[in-house]
Amino acid sequence: DPLPGVNAFAAPVFDHAGHVVLVITAIGPEGTFDADWDNAIATSLRNCASDISRQLGHGTVRATG
């Protein structure tokens, strides 16, 4: 359930096979934590998740089928 006065973002981290192996979350009080997806907190969170995913090999293995 949402908590009044609390904002949060979450971003998935993927492994080499494209499986979610971790979710990074940023949480803060509504008064100081902007809930806009284009703000610095959200951008940093997405970049962090993307960097870790790359380190785990995400995007380096091509699907076969």
BELKA-V560202 format. One record per residue. N is the residue number from 1. PHI is phi in degrees with one decimal (* if undefined). PSI is psi as a letter, one per 20 degrees, with the letter a starting at -180 (NA if undefined). OMEGA is omega in whole degrees, 0 to 359 (NA if undefined). Layout:
{{N & PHI & PSI & OMEGA} {N & PHI & PSI & OMEGA}}
This chain:
{{1 & * & p & 177} {2 & -62.2 & q & 176} {3 & -104.4 & p & 179} {4 & -58.2 & p & 177} {5 & 85.0 & j & 180} {6 & -121.5 & p & 175} {7 & -110.7 & q & 180} {8 & -154.5 & q & 171} {9 & -127.1 & q & 174} {10 & -139.3 & q & 180} {11 & -135.9 & p & 180} {12 & -79.7 & q & 172} {13 & -114.6 & p & 184} {14 & -110.7 & q & 174} {15 & -90.5 & a & 183} {16 & -62.1 & h & 181} {17 & -93.7 & j & 179} {18 & 86.4 & j & 178} {19 & -87.0 & q & 175} {20 & -72.3 & p & 181} {21 & -116.2 & i & 184} {22 & -163.2 & q & 172} {23 & -128.1 & p & 179} {24 & -98.2 & p & 183} {25 & -125.8 & p & 172} {26 & -116.9 & p & 183} {27 & -131.0 & q & 177} {28 & -162.2 & r & 179} {29 & -70.4 & q & 183} {30 & -52.0 & h & 183} {31 & -67.4 & h & 182} {32 & -122.0 & i & 183} {33 & -115.3 & o & 182} {34 & -70.9 & p & 183} {35 & -90.1 & j & 179} {36 & -80.7 & p & 182} {37 & -65.5 & i & 180} {38 & -99.5 & j & 183} {39 & -86.4 & r & 184} {40 & -63.8 & h & 180} {41 & -63.5 & g & 181} {42 & -64.1 & g & 179} {43 & -63.4 & g & 178} {44 & -62.8 & g & 179} {45 & -63.3 & g & 178} {46 & -62.0 & g & 180} {47 & -63.5 & g & 178} {48 & -62.3 & g & 180} {49 & -62.3 & g & 179} {50 & -65.6 & g & 179} {51 & -62.4 & g & 179} {52 & -64.5 & g & 178} {53 & -58.5 & g & 178} {54 & -61.2 & g & 179} {55 & -63.7 & h & 178} {56 & -87.4 & j & 176} {57 & 94.7 & j & 180} {58 & -63.4 & p & 180} {59 & 86.0 & j & 180} {60 & -102.6 & i & 181} {61 & -109.3 & p & 179} {62 & -87.4 & p & 178} {63 & -69.5 & q & 176} {64 & -114.8 & q & 181} {65 & -179.1 & NA & NA}}
